[in-house]
Amino acid sequence: AVVSTQSTGDILKSWISLRYLNIEISSEIQEKFQEDSEVSLSEFLNPEKYLALCADMSSMAWLNVGPSNKKKYQVCNKPSQLVAEFNDLIKTDAFAVLLSHLTGLPLSANYDDPDCNDFSDKPFGMMSSQISRWEHGSYSLLCDQEVMNLPDRLHIFYHSEVYDGYDVDAGGYISFISHSDEEPLLVIPPQKNTLSLVFTRTDEFGFTKFINSKMQKPFYCISAQYVARTSNEEQDVGNNSDSSGGN
């Protein structure tokens, strides 16, 4: 169940670094995001929450997902109480307001900043979140039928348990491409305790690069998407989207 909005102010403070709850710092982050369409926020969770989250992630049960012509990684449908609490937190309106301050996107009806509407003034609704585990052999692919006519989206990736010294040569990074460019538009490497926010237009798509034998240990990702709605569509939270690494 989603955490009630009345209590999420205190819950945000208990989970998230106060740096990102500071209005002046969030304004600086928003400026960078609107210039680059992406931003990565390191040390996003408070240290004690991060360490507890890592401990729970490594002890949960994981299920393989496919088919292999589309993706191969693991998901958790029955997270621990702590992991479920964080997964629920990112679905709350309070978190949507925080992300609106960090991006300038209208993710919540309780966020109103007319100076930022030139970036995107479309209302956004959240799709499902996903808790995933990535290791040697994991990947996700672009599938033509799944990436046709997608709306503008805000992708959210929170990575944990990425070891010091990780190198992109091992794979596991999220690569964003478009129909009009052969080279990647953007590469998001997994970084421990980091929240990455990426805005994509209709013709821009992401996938997770195959993880090879250079990867020293598994890492984890909690991901979600906010999707632009047309004016006659209701904003809702549903289970209609696979929010896996970059798909």
C-alpha positions in Angstrom: 0.0 0.0 0.0 1.1 3.5 -0.7 2.2 5.5 2.4 -0.4 8.1 3.3 0.4 11.7 2.2 -0.1 13.1 5.7 2.9 11.3 7.1 5.3 11.5 4.1 6.9 14.8 5.1 8.6 13.2 8.1 9.2 10.0 6.2 11.0 11.9 3.4 13.3 13.4 6.0 14.0 10.0 7.6 15.0 8.5 4.2 16.4 11.2 2.0 19.5 13.3 2.5 18.6 16.8 3.7 20.7 18.2 1.0 18.0 17.3 -1.6 15.2 18.7 0.6 16.9 22.1 0.5 15.0 24.4 -1.8 18.1 26.3 -2.9 20.0 23.2 -3.8 16.9 21.7 -5.5 16.7 24.8 -7.7 20.3 24.3 -8.8 19.6 20.7 -9.6 16.5 21.7 -11.5 18.6 24.1 -13.6 21.0 21.3 -14.6 18.2 18.9 -15.3 16.4 21.3 -17.6 19.7 21.9 -19.5 20.8 18.3 -19.8 17.5 16.4 -19.4 19.2 14.2 -16.8 20.8 14.4 -13.4 22.3 11.9 -11.0 22.0 12.5 -7.2 24.7 10.8 -5.2 24.4 9.9 -1.5 20.6 10.2 -2.0 19.5 8.2 1.0 20.7 8.7 4.5 23.6 6.4 5.4 21.7 4.3 7.9 18.8 3.7 5.6 21.1 2.9 2.7 23.0 0.3 4.7 19.8 -1.3 6.0 18.4 -1.3 2.4 21.5 -3.1 1.1 21.3 -5.7 3.8 17.7 -6.5 3.0 18.2 -6.5 -0.8 20.9 -9.2 -0.5 18.7 -11.5 1.5 15.5 -11.3 -0.5 14.2 -13.9 -2.9 14.6 -13.1 -6.6 12.8 -14.4 -9.7 14.2 -14.6 -13.2 12.3 -12.7 -15.9 12.3 -13.0 -19.7 11.8 -13.9 -22.4 15.4 -14.0 -23.4 14.8 -12.2 -26.7 13.8 -9.2 -24.7 15.4 -9.3 -21.2 17.2 -11.3 -18.6 17.5 -10.2 -15.0 15.7 -10.8 -11.7 12.9 -9.1 -9.9 11.5 -9.3 -6.4 7.7 -9.4 -5.9 7.8 -9.9 -2.1 10.3 -7.3 -0.8 11.2 -6.9 2.9 9.3 -4.5 4.9 12.0 -1.8 4.6 12.4 -2.2 0.9 8.7 -2.1 0.4 8.6 1.1 2.5 11.0 2.8 0.2 9.3 1.4 -2.9 6.0 2.8 -1.6 7.6 6.1 -0.7 8.5 6.8 -4.3 4.9 6.4 -5.3 3.6 9.1 -2.8 2.6 12.6 -3.8 5.2 14.0 -1.4 7.9 12.3 -3.4 6.3 13.5 -6.7 6.5 17.1 -5.3 10.2 16.6 -4.4 10.9 15.3 -7.9 9.0 18.3 -9.4 11.3 20.6 -7.5 14.3 18.7 -8.7 13.2 18.6 -12.4 10.6 21.3 -13.0 8.2 18.7 -14.4 4.5 18.8 -13.3 4.5 15.5 -11.6 2.0 16.5 -8.9 -1.1 18.7 -8.7 0.5 20.2 -5.6 3.4 21.6 -7.5 3.0 24.9 -9.3 6.0 26.7 -10.8 5.0 28.6 -14.0 8.7 29.5 -14.7 9.4 25.9 -15.5 6.5 25.1 -17.8 8.5 25.8 -20.9 10.3 22.5 -20.4 7.2 20.4 -20.3 3.7 21.6 -19.3 2.0 18.2 -19.9 0.6 16.5 -16.8 2.4 13.3 -15.8 1.1 10.2 -14.2 3.2 7.5 -12.5 3.4 4.0 -13.8 4.5 0.9 -11.9 7.8 0.6 -10.1 10.1 -2.4 -10.1 12.7 -3.9 -7.8 15.4 -5.7 -9.8 18.7 -7.5 -9.4 21.5 -7.4 -12.0 24.4 -9.8 -12.4 26.7 -11.4 -15.0 24.5 -12.3 -17.9 21.7 -9.8 -17.2 20.5 -7.4 -19.9 17.4 -5.7 -21.4 16.8 -5.1 -25.1 14.9 -2.7 -27.2 11.8 -4.3 -28.8 10.2 -2.4 -31.7 6.6 -3.1 -30.7 7.2 -1.8 -27.2 8.9 1.5 -28.1 6.5 2.7 -30.8 4.7 6.0 -30.0 5.7 6.2 -26.4 4.9 9.5 -24.7 7.4 11.7 -23.0 8.7 10.0 -19.8 10.7 10.7 -16.7 12.7 7.7 -15.7 13.8 7.1 -12.1 16.6 4.7 -11.3 17.9 4.2 -7.8 21.0 1.9 -7.7 22.4 0.2 -4.6 25.2 -2.2 -3.8 27.4 -1.1 -6.8 31.0 -1.9 -5.8 33.8 0.6 -5.7 35.8 0.5 -8.9 32.9 -0.5 -11.1 33.8 0.2 -14.8 31.4 0.6 -17.7 33.4 -2.1 -19.6 31.6 -4.6 -17.4 28.2 -3.5 -18.9 25.2 -2.9 -16.7 24.8 0.7 -17.7 21.6 2.1 -19.1 22.1 3.5 -22.6 19.6 5.9 -24.2 19.3 6.2 -28.0 17.0 7.8 -30.5 15.8 6.9 -34.0 17.7 9.8 -35.5 21.1 9.1 -33.9 23.4 6.2 -34.2 25.5 7.1 -31.1 24.0 6.9 -27.6 22.4 10.1 -26.4 23.2 9.3 -22.8 24.8 6.6 -20.7 23.8 6.1 -17.0 26.2 3.9 -15.1 25.0 2.3 -11.9 26.4 4.1 -8.9 25.8 3.1 -5.3 23.2 5.1 -3.3 22.5 7.3 -6.4 19.1 8.4 -7.8 19.3 9.1 -11.5 16.5 11.1 -13.3 16.3 11.0 -17.1 13.7 12.8 -19.3 13.1 11.2 -22.7 11.0 12.3 -25.6 8.8 10.1 -27.8 11.6 8.9 -30.1 14.1 8.2 -27.3 14.5 4.8 -25.6 16.7 3.0 -23.1 18.1 -0.4 -22.5 20.5 -2.0 -20.1 23.8 -3.2 -21.6 24.7 -6.9 -21.3 26.7 -7.5 -18.1 29.8 -9.5 -18.8 32.3 -11.5 -16.6 34.1 -8.3 -15.6 31.2 -7.5 -13.2 32.5 -8.5 -9.7 29.2 -8.7 -7.9 25.4 -8.2 -8.4 23.8 -4.8 -7.9 20.2 -3.7 -7.3 17.9 -1.1 -8.9 14.5 0.3 -7.9 13.1 2.0 -11.0 9.9 3.8 -12.0 8.5 6.0 -14.7 6.3 9.1 -14.9 4.5 9.2 -18.2 3.1 12.3 -19.9 -0.7 12.3 -20.2 -2.9 13.8 -22.8 -5.4 16.4 -21.6 -8.3 14.0 -21.5 -6.4 11.2 -19.7 -6.6 10.8 -15.9 -3.4 10.6 -13.9 -3.3 7.3 -12.1 -0.9 4.8 -10.5 -1.2 1.5 -12.2 0.7 -1.7 -13.0 0.8 -1.0 -16.8 4.4 -0.5 -17.4 7.7 -2.4 -17.1 10.0 0.1 -15.5 13.1 -2.1 -15.7 16.5 -0.7 -16.3 15.9 1.6 -19.3 13.1 -0.3 -20.9 
